[in-house]
Amino acid sequence: MQFKNVVLGGTFDTLHSGHVKLLATASLIGEEILIGLTSDSFASTYKQYNVKPFAARLANLKSLMSLIAPERKVEYAAISDPYGPAVTRPELEAIVVSRETLPRGLQINDERVKRGLRPMDVVMITTVKDGYGNILSSTFIRRVLGVR
């Protein structure tokens, strides 16, 4: 599959190999990538811990993307609700999700249809686990490291 415009989103607090897989998948299937990054205020509504400041998360994300896909055009957008720009940008053709974020991707497509936009193709990556079978997430990593 190859798409002109691909979107994905997240908090991207403690970057890990699951994020790398998500971002690499987007760069493999999309010529141009839109990454929604949750605002500090929005992240505080659903995270059980204080995330790194938006500016730090954005800088880390940009650094990682420069390693994964230096040749891709990447746009970053702050998101302050569950949908972000994915429900307002008609040019978006595909959304990259994880197994855990698949329900949100489907909700985004439902919202697009309600707004008169074409639903996007949903590309789901498989779960990334550590050597003990634990699903990698920023929350899990913080818990293991004892970081609140």
GILIN-V784558 format. One record per residue. N is the residue number from 1. RES is the residue in one small letter. PHI is phi in degrees with one decimal (* if undefined). OMEGA is omega in degrees with one decimal (999 if undefined). NEAR is the number of other ideal C-beta (glycine too) atoms within 10 Angstrom. Layout:
# GILIN-V784558
n: <N:N>
res: <RES:RES>
phi: <PHI:PHI>
omega: <OMEGA:OMEGA>
near: <NEAR:NEAR>
This chain:
# GILIN-V784558
n: <1:2:3:4:5:6:7:8:9:10:11:12:13:14:15:16:17:18:19:20:21:22:23:24:25:26:27:28:29:30:31:32:33:34:35:36:37:38:39:40:41:42:43:44:45:46:47:48:49:50:51:52:53:54:55:56:57:58:59:60:61:62:63:64:65:66:67:68:69:70:71:72:73:74:75:76:77:78:79:80:81:82:83:84:85:86:87:88:89:90:91:92:93:94:95:96:97:98:99:100:101:102:103:104:105:106:107:108:109:110:111:112:113:114:115:116:117:118:119:120:121:122:123:124:125:126:127:128:129:130:131:132:133:134:135:136:137:138:139:140:141:142:143:144:145:146:147:148>
res: <m:q:f:k:n:v:v:l:g:g:t:f:d:t:l:h:s:g:h:v:k:l:l:a:t:a:s:l:i:g:e:e:i:l:i:g:l:t:s:d:s:f:a:s:t:y:k:q:y:n:v:k:p:f:a:a:r:l:a:n:l:k:s:l:m:s:l:i:a:p:e:r:k:v:e:y:a:a:i:s:d:p:y:g:p:a:v:t:r:p:e:l:e:a:i:v:v:s:r:e:t:l:p:r:g:l:q:i:n:d:e:r:v:k:r:g:l:r:p:m:d:v:v:m:i:t:t:v:k:d:g:y:g:n:i:l:s:s:t:f:i:r:r:v:l:g:v:r>
phi: <*:-138.0:-129.8:-74.1:-125.2:-123.2:-127.8:-155.5:-153.8:169.5:-87.7:50.0:-79.7:-103.4:-66.6:-147.4:-64.7:-65.0:-63.7:-59.3:-63.6:-62.6:-68.1:-66.0:-62.1:-59.8:-73.6:-76.4:-101.9:-120.5:-75.7:-126.0:-122.8:-109.5:-112.5:-86.7:-119.6:-60.8:-69.3:-60.2:-66.0:-69.0:-59.6:-68.6:-81.0:-134.0:-90.1:-85.4:-140.8:-81.6:-79.5:-60.8:-59.0:-50.3:-59.6:-70.0:-63.5:-63.5:-61.2:-64.2:-64.9:-62.9:-62.5:-63.7:-64.4:-66.8:-85.0:-73.4:-145.6:-62.4:-89.6:-86.5:-82.2:-124.1:-114.2:-114.2:-137.2:-71.6:-118.4:-120.6:-152.6:-65.1:-109.7:61.0:-71.5:-63.5:-99.1:-123.1:-104.5:-65.4:-75.3:-70.1:-109.1:-146.0:-122.3:-101.4:-132.4:-99.4:-58.0:-71.4:-100.9:-54.8:-56.7:-66.3:-59.4:-68.6:-62.7:-60.9:-63.8:-59.8:-66.6:-59.9:-62.2:-59.3:-92.5:83.6:-101.5:-70.4:-65.8:-89.4:-67.5:-103.9:-112.2:-107.0:-87.5:-79.1:-65.2:-101.9:-120.9:-81.5:-66.3:-105.7:90.2:-80.0:-69.0:-73.7:-157.0:-60.5:-62.0:-62.2:-62.3:-62.0:-65.4:-63.1:-82.0:71.0:-98.0:-105.5>
omega: <175.9:-178.1:175.0:-174.4:-178.0:178.8:170.1:-179.2:177.5:178.9:177.4:-177.2:177.1:-174.7:-178.6:-174.1:174.4:175.5:179.5:-179.9:179.5:-178.6:179.0:177.7:178.3:-178.3:177.7:-175.2:-175.3:174.7:178.8:-173.2:173.6:179.7:174.1:180.0:-175.9:175.7:178.1:-177.2:179.1:179.2:-178.3:-179.7:-178.0:177.2:-179.5:-178.3:177.9:178.8:175.1:178.8:-178.6:-176.9:179.7:178.9:178.8:179.4:178.9:179.8:178.1:178.1:179.8:179.2:178.0:176.0:-176.8:-172.1:-177.0:-176.6:-176.9:171.5:-178.2:175.3:179.4:179.7:173.8:177.4:-176.4:177.4:-175.5:-172.4:-178.8:-176.9:-178.5:-178.8:-178.2:-175.0:-175.5:-176.8:-178.5:-175.2:-177.1:175.0:179.2:-177.6:170.3:176.9:-178.2:-177.9:177.8:179.5:178.8:177.8:178.3:176.0:178.5:178.2:176.9:180.0:177.1:-178.7:177.9:-178.3:176.9:178.8:177.8:174.9:179.7:168.8:179.1:179.0:-176.4:174.0:175.8:-178.5:175.0:-178.7:174.7:-177.2:179.8:178.4:177.9:176.8:179.9:173.9:176.5:179.6:179.3:-178.9:178.4:-179.6:179.2:-178.8:-178.6:179.9:177.4:999>
near: <10:10:20:11:18:27:28:25:25:22:23:24:22:20:16:16:12:22:24:14:18:23:26:18:21:27:19:15:17:26:14:17:23:23:24:23:20:25:16:16:10:19:22:12:11:9:15:8:14:12:19:17:10:17:9:11:21:16:12:16:19:13:11:16:19:11:10:19:17:9:6:17:11:19:13:13:14:15:19:14:11:16:18:22:15:24:19:12:16:11:11:24:19:22:27:29:23:23:12:12:18:14:10:17:22:14:13:25:19:13:16:21:12:9:11:7:17:12:13:21:15:14:20:16:19:10:13:17:13:13:5:5:6:12:14:18:19:21:15:16:17:17:14:10:9:6:11:8>
